[in-house]
Amino acid sequence: MIAHLRGRLLSKTPGQAIIECAGVGYDVTISVATYSALPNEGSAVSLHIHTHVREDQLALFGFSETQEKRLFEKLLTISGIGPKLAITVLSGISSDRLVTAIRSGDHATLTRIPGIGKKTAERVILELKDKLDDLAVAIPTAAGGPHHGPAGDDALSALVNLGYARPVAQKAIESAVAKDPKAAQDFETLFRAAMAAIR
């Protein structure tokens, strides 16, 4: 089965990448986190691949990081979670925060992810809590990520409410603050800079 693809990125959207390898274009389903890590269209790219085979379908799921792929495969072991929901989960929360939430039994964080209800969150924690020891996690600061005070919290909330995935919004805020540390003191300045970073 296909476990890795290296080739040219023909096109990308937040849920899909098409990679040309030796003249063949592979349609790969990706998470928002992987999308934000992809280079520009036309560039060389490599992705870790999970090949999902069903009687009527062969689907490829791609990941920029091995940790994200391993988490995806662990989620698939849980009854009621298929590949589409697993990708939705990984698009709604960073790998580090997901591992931290599962290890600490944080139901509230899991149920905020689209498609994850209370019962599914309980199953995820129950079945994976002791199976994530091989996944390294960066120690989160404050509420799971670099903290930029009230303006940072408000900007993150505003971006998520506009429909951007939390990892993408956090990355945009990080980028904005890195360019202009004073932006962290004012919501409007930070929000505009983060929006520009996403575009």
KOLLUMVO-37499 format. One record per residue (C-alpha): residue number from 1; residue in three letters; z, y negated, x negated. Coordinates in pm, 1 decimal, padded with zeros to 6 digits, always signed. Example, Ala and Ser with C-alpha at 12.3 -4.5 7.8 and 13.67 -1.06 7.14 Angstrom:
2
+------+-------+----------+----------+----------+
| numi | vexmi |        w |        v |        u |
+------+-------+----------+----------+----------+
|    1 |   ALA | +00780.0 | +00450.0 | -01230.0 |
|    2 |   SER | +00714.0 | +00106.0 | -01367.0 |
+------+-------+----------+----------+----------+
% end
This chain:
199
+------+-------+----------+----------+----------+
| numi | vexmi |        w |        v |        u |
+------+-------+----------+----------+----------+
|    1 |   MET | +00000.0 | +00000.0 | +00000.0 |
|    2 |   ILE | -00049.5 | -00361.4 | -00103.9 |
|    3 |   ALA | +00266.3 | -00496.2 | -00274.6 |
|    4 |   HIS | +00127.6 | -00801.9 | -00452.2 |
|    5 |   LEU | -00174.3 | -01033.1 | -00425.5 |
|    6 |   ARG | -00309.0 | -01269.8 | -00689.2 |
|    7 |   GLY | -00616.7 | -01478.4 | -00620.0 |
|    8 |   ARG | -00742.1 | -01812.0 | -00488.1 |
|    9 |   LEU | -00575.4 | -01984.6 | -00192.6 |
|   10 |   LEU | -00855.3 | -02045.8 | +00059.0 |
|   11 |   SER | -00638.0 | -02200.9 | +00329.6 |
|   12 |   LYS | -00275.5 | -02239.6 | +00434.2 |
|   13 |   THR | -00076.0 | -02333.7 | +00743.8 |
|   14 |   PRO | +00302.9 | -02308.2 | +00795.1 |
|   15 |   GLY | +00256.3 | -01951.1 | +00926.0 |
|   16 |   GLN | -00050.1 | -01819.4 | +00746.7 |
|   17 |   ALA | -00226.4 | -01811.4 | +00409.9 |
|   18 |   ILE | -00570.6 | -01672.8 | +00333.6 |
|   19 |   ILE | -00602.5 | -01548.2 | -00023.7 |
|   20 |   GLU | -00931.6 | -01447.8 | -00181.4 |
|   21 |   CYS | -00903.4 | -01158.6 | -00427.4 |
|   22 |   ALA | -01222.1 | -01019.0 | -00582.2 |
|   23 |   GLY | -01437.2 | -01155.8 | -00300.5 |
|   24 |   VAL | -01212.3 | -01032.2 | -00017.9 |
|   25 |   GLY | -01008.4 | -01279.8 | +00191.0 |
|   26 |   TYR | -00665.5 | -01142.8 | +00286.2 |
|   27 |   ASP | -00495.5 | -01291.1 | +00594.1 |
|   28 |   VAL | -00124.2 | -01310.0 | +00509.2 |
|   29 |   THR | +00157.2 | -01412.8 | +00744.4 |
|   30 |   ILE | +00408.8 | -01636.4 | +00564.0 |
|   31 |   SER | +00735.3 | -01818.4 | +00630.7 |
|   32 |   VAL | +00768.4 | -02196.5 | +00621.3 |
|   33 |   ALA | +00967.9 | -02165.2 | +00296.3 |
|   34 |   THR | +00678.2 | -01980.5 | +00129.4 |
|   35 |   TYR | +00428.3 | -02230.7 | +00276.2 |
|   36 |   SER | +00615.1 | -02520.9 | +00116.2 |
|   37 |   ALA | +00607.1 | -02338.5 | -00220.1 |
|   38 |   LEU | +00229.3 | -02277.6 | -00213.4 |
|   39 |   PRO | -00005.1 | -02481.8 | -00434.8 |
|   40 |   ASN | -00300.4 | -02683.6 | -00300.0 |
|   41 |   GLU | -00590.2 | -02502.4 | -00133.6 |
|   42 |   GLY | -00840.3 | -02381.4 | -00392.6 |
|   43 |   SER | -00566.3 | -02315.7 | -00650.0 |
|   44 |   ALA | -00468.1 | -01982.8 | -00804.6 |
|   45 |   VAL | -00179.7 | -01821.3 | -00618.6 |
|   46 |   SER | +00024.1 | -01501.1 | -00622.9 |
|   47 |   LEU | +00246.1 | -01363.8 | -00347.2 |
|   48 |   HIS | +00477.2 | -01064.7 | -00311.5 |
|   49 |   ILE | +00344.8 | -00863.7 | -00016.2 |
|   50 |   HIS | +00501.5 | -00641.2 | +00247.0 |
|   51 |   THR | +00236.8 | -00426.8 | +00418.4 |
|   52 |   HIS | +00335.2 | -00347.9 | +00776.5 |
|   53 |   VAL | +00149.4 | -00054.1 | +00929.5 |
|   54 |   ARG | +00143.0 | +00037.8 | +01297.4 |
|   55 |   GLU | -00091.2 | +00269.7 | +01485.6 |
|   56 |   ASP | -00304.2 | -00021.6 | +01601.8 |
|   57 |   GLN | -00246.3 | -00277.5 | +01328.2 |
|   58 |   LEU | -00216.3 | -00336.1 | +00955.4 |
|   59 |   ALA | -00051.4 | -00669.5 | +00876.0 |
|   60 |   LEU | +00034.5 | -00840.3 | +00546.9 |
|   61 |   PHE | +00346.3 | -01056.1 | +00506.0 |
|   62 |   GLY | +00366.2 | -01271.3 | +00193.7 |
|   63 |   PHE | +00656.5 | -01426.4 | +00003.3 |
|   64 |   SER | +00675.2 | -01663.8 | -00291.6 |
|   65 |   GLU | +01015.6 | -01520.8 | -00396.0 |
|   66 |   THR | +01118.1 | -01154.9 | -00432.0 |
|   67 |   GLN | +01455.0 | -01238.3 | -00273.2 |
|   68 |   GLU | +01284.6 | -01356.0 | +00046.5 |
|   69 |   LYS | +01076.6 | -01036.8 | +00059.2 |
|   70 |   ARG | +01386.3 | -00818.5 | +00014.5 |
|   71 |   LEU | +01570.0 | -01007.6 | +00288.9 |
|   72 |   PHE | +01268.1 | -00965.0 | +00518.1 |
|   73 |   GLU | +01268.6 | -00588.7 | +00456.0 |
|   74 |   LYS | +01643.3 | -00567.1 | +00520.5 |
|   75 |   LEU | +01599.4 | -00753.8 | +00851.3 |
|   76 |   LEU | +01333.8 | -00499.4 | +00956.1 |
|   77 |   THR | +01593.3 | -00219.9 | +00932.5 |
|   78 |   ILE | +01778.0 | -00371.7 | +01229.4 |
|   79 |   SER | +01680.9 | -00244.3 | +01572.2 |
|   80 |   GLY | +01522.2 | -00520.1 | +01780.6 |
|   81 |   ILE | +01390.4 | -00715.2 | +01479.7 |
|   82 |   GLY | +01020.6 | -00677.1 | +01409.8 |
|   83 |   PRO | +00816.4 | -00850.6 | +01139.3 |
|   84 |   LYS | +00733.2 | -01156.6 | +01352.8 |
|   85 |   LEU | +01098.8 | -01225.1 | +01434.6 |
|   86 |   ALA | +01198.6 | -01159.2 | +01071.0 |
|   87 |   ILE | +00946.8 | -01424.4 | +00955.2 |
|   88 |   THR | +01078.2 | -01664.4 | +01223.1 |
|   89 |   VAL | +01432.5 | -01610.5 | +01091.1 |
|   90 |   LEU | +01324.6 | -01681.4 | +00731.9 |
|   91 |   SER | +01137.6 | -01992.7 | +00850.8 |
|   92 |   GLY | +01447.5 | -02124.0 | +01026.7 |
|   93 |   ILE | +01696.7 | -02093.7 | +00741.1 |
|   94 |   SER | +01682.1 | -02069.8 | +00359.5 |
|   95 |   SER | +01736.6 | -01727.5 | +00201.0 |
|   96 |   ASP | +02058.4 | -01844.5 | +00032.8 |
|   97 |   ARG | +02206.5 | -01977.9 | +00357.0 |
|   98 |   LEU | +02105.0 | -01664.9 | +00547.3 |
|   99 |   VAL | +02278.4 | -01438.9 | +00293.5 |
|  100 |   THR | +02588.0 | -01662.8 | +00296.4 |
|  101 |   ALA | +02597.5 | -01665.7 | +00679.0 |
|  102 |   ILE | +02568.4 | -01285.4 | +00700.0 |
|  103 |   ARG | +02830.8 | -01223.2 | +00430.4 |
|  104 |   SER | +03078.1 | -01464.9 | +00588.2 |
|  105 |   GLY | +03016.4 | -01342.7 | +00945.0 |
|  106 |   ASP | +02893.1 | -01687.1 | +01052.0 |
|  107 |   HIS | +02755.2 | -01613.1 | +01401.5 |
|  108 |   ALA | +02711.7 | -01982.5 | +01485.1 |
|  109 |   THR | +02461.4 | -02042.3 | +01202.8 |
|  110 |   LEU | +02259.5 | -01731.5 | +01293.7 |
|  111 |   THR | +02238.3 | -01811.8 | +01665.6 |
|  112 |   ARG | +02090.6 | -02154.6 | +01581.9 |
|  113 |   ILE | +01779.5 | -01976.8 | +01448.4 |
|  114 |   PRO | +01501.5 | -01953.9 | +01712.7 |
|  115 |   GLY | +01478.7 | -01602.0 | +01858.1 |
|  116 |   ILE | +01828.1 | -01494.4 | +01749.4 |
|  117 |   GLY | +02073.1 | -01453.8 | +02033.6 |
|  118 |   LYS | +02440.6 | -01365.3 | +02017.1 |
|  119 |   LYS | +02387.6 | -00986.3 | +02028.7 |
|  120 |   THR | +02117.0 | -00989.8 | +01760.5 |
|  121 |   ALA | +02335.3 | -01210.7 | +01537.0 |
|  122 |   GLU | +02621.2 | -00960.7 | +01576.2 |
|  123 |   ARG | +02390.1 | -00670.1 | +01486.2 |
|  124 |   VAL | +02254.9 | -00853.0 | +01179.9 |
|  125 |   ILE | +02607.3 | -00922.8 | +01049.7 |
|  126 |   LEU | +02739.6 | -00575.4 | +01132.7 |
|  127 |   GLU | +02448.9 | -00388.9 | +00971.1 |
|  128 |   LEU | +02376.4 | -00611.8 | +00669.0 |
|  129 |   LYS | +02713.2 | -00758.1 | +00570.2 |
|  130 |   ASP | +02777.6 | -00492.5 | +00304.2 |
|  131 |   LYS | +02413.0 | -00439.5 | +00204.3 |
|  132 |   LEU | +02338.4 | -00773.5 | +00039.3 |
|  133 |   ASP | +02525.7 | -00729.7 | -00288.6 |
|  134 |   ASP | +02199.2 | -00714.9 | -00483.5 |
|  135 |   LEU | +02090.6 | -01056.8 | -00357.2 |
|  136 |   ALA | +02208.6 | -01345.5 | -00573.8 |
|  137 |   VAL | +02306.7 | -01662.0 | -00392.0 |
|  138 |   ALA | +02352.4 | -02013.0 | -00523.0 |
|  139 |   ILE | +02698.6 | -02142.1 | -00431.7 |
|  140 |   PRO | +02639.6 | -02383.1 | -00143.2 |
|  141 |   THR | +02799.2 | -02726.2 | -00144.5 |
|  142 |   ALA | +02937.1 | -02877.6 | +00174.1 |
|  143 |   ALA | +02744.8 | -02731.0 | +00469.1 |
|  144 |   GLY | +02505.8 | -02511.4 | +00275.5 |
|  145 |   GLY | +02295.3 | -02729.2 | +00050.0 |
|  146 |   PRO | +02320.0 | -03049.0 | -00152.2 |
|  147 |   HIS | +02507.7 | -03305.1 | +00053.0 |
|  148 |   HIS | +02390.6 | -03663.7 | +00089.6 |
|  149 |   GLY | +02657.7 | -03807.4 | +00318.5 |
|  150 |   PRO | +02617.8 | -03919.8 | +00680.0 |
|  151 |   ALA | +02267.1 | -04061.0 | +00619.8 |
|  152 |   GLY | +02155.5 | -03725.2 | +00476.8 |
|  153 |   ASP | +02306.1 | -03533.8 | +00770.0 |
|  154 |   ASP | +02142.1 | -03767.9 | +01023.3 |
|  155 |   ALA | +01803.9 | -03752.6 | +00849.3 |
|  156 |   LEU | +01821.3 | -03371.0 | +00835.4 |
|  157 |   SER | +01913.0 | -03353.4 | +01203.7 |
|  158 |   ALA | +01629.7 | -03593.9 | +01296.1 |
|  159 |   LEU | +01369.4 | -03393.9 | +01100.9 |
|  160 |   VAL | +01485.5 | -03063.0 | +01251.8 |
|  161 |   ASN | +01472.6 | -03218.1 | +01600.9 |
|  162 |   LEU | +01113.3 | -03326.0 | +01530.0 |
|  163 |   GLY | +01028.6 | -02960.6 | +01475.8 |
|  164 |   TYR | +01040.6 | -02927.0 | +01095.3 |
|  165 |   ALA | +01212.9 | -02614.0 | +00964.8 |
|  166 |   ARG | +01552.1 | -02681.4 | +00806.0 |
|  167 |   PRO | +01452.4 | -02563.7 | +00453.5 |
|  168 |   VAL | +01145.2 | -02792.7 | +00459.2 |
|  169 |   ALA | +01352.5 | -03087.7 | +00587.1 |
|  170 |   GLN | +01620.0 | -03029.5 | +00320.8 |
|  171 |   LYS | +01356.6 | -03012.1 | +00047.1 |
|  172 |   ALA | +01200.7 | -03340.1 | +00168.8 |
|  173 |   ILE | +01540.6 | -03514.0 | +00166.9 |
|  174 |   GLU | +01609.4 | -03378.9 | -00184.5 |
|  175 |   SER | +01273.5 | -03510.3 | -00301.5 |
|  176 |   ALA | +01335.6 | -03852.4 | -00141.9 |
|  177 |   VAL | +01681.1 | -03886.8 | -00302.2 |
|  178 |   ALA | +01548.8 | -03771.9 | -00640.7 |
|  179 |   LYS | +01290.3 | -04052.7 | -00629.8 |
|  180 |   ASP | +01533.6 | -04315.7 | -00503.4 |
|  181 |   PRO | +01908.2 | -04229.6 | -00517.2 |
|  182 |   LYS | +01989.5 | -04546.6 | -00317.0 |
|  183 |   ALA | +01795.8 | -04403.3 | -00019.9 |
|  184 |   ALA | +02092.4 | -04169.9 | +00045.4 |
|  185 |   GLN | +02298.1 | -04471.6 | +00156.5 |
|  186 |   ASP | +02070.1 | -04572.2 | +00445.7 |
|  187 |   PHE | +01947.2 | -04340.9 | +00722.7 |
|  188 |   GLU | +01625.4 | -04530.1 | +00800.5 |
|  189 |   THR | +01518.0 | -04556.9 | +00435.0 |
|  190 |   LEU | +01600.0 | -04190.6 | +00372.6 |
|  191 |   PHE | +01427.8 | -04071.7 | +00691.4 |
|  192 |   ARG | +01104.6 | -04261.5 | +00611.1 |
|  193 |   ALA | +01104.9 | -04138.1 | +00251.0 |
|  194 |   ALA | +01164.6 | -03778.9 | +00365.4 |
|  195 |   MET | +00880.0 | -03802.5 | +00618.7 |
|  196 |   ALA | +00651.9 | -03929.3 | +00342.1 |
|  197 |   ALA | +00760.4 | -03638.3 | +00121.2 |
|  198 |   ILE | +00672.1 | -03385.6 | +00394.6 |
|  199 |   ARG | +00325.3 | -03537.2 | +00441.5 |
+------+-------+----------+----------+----------+
% end
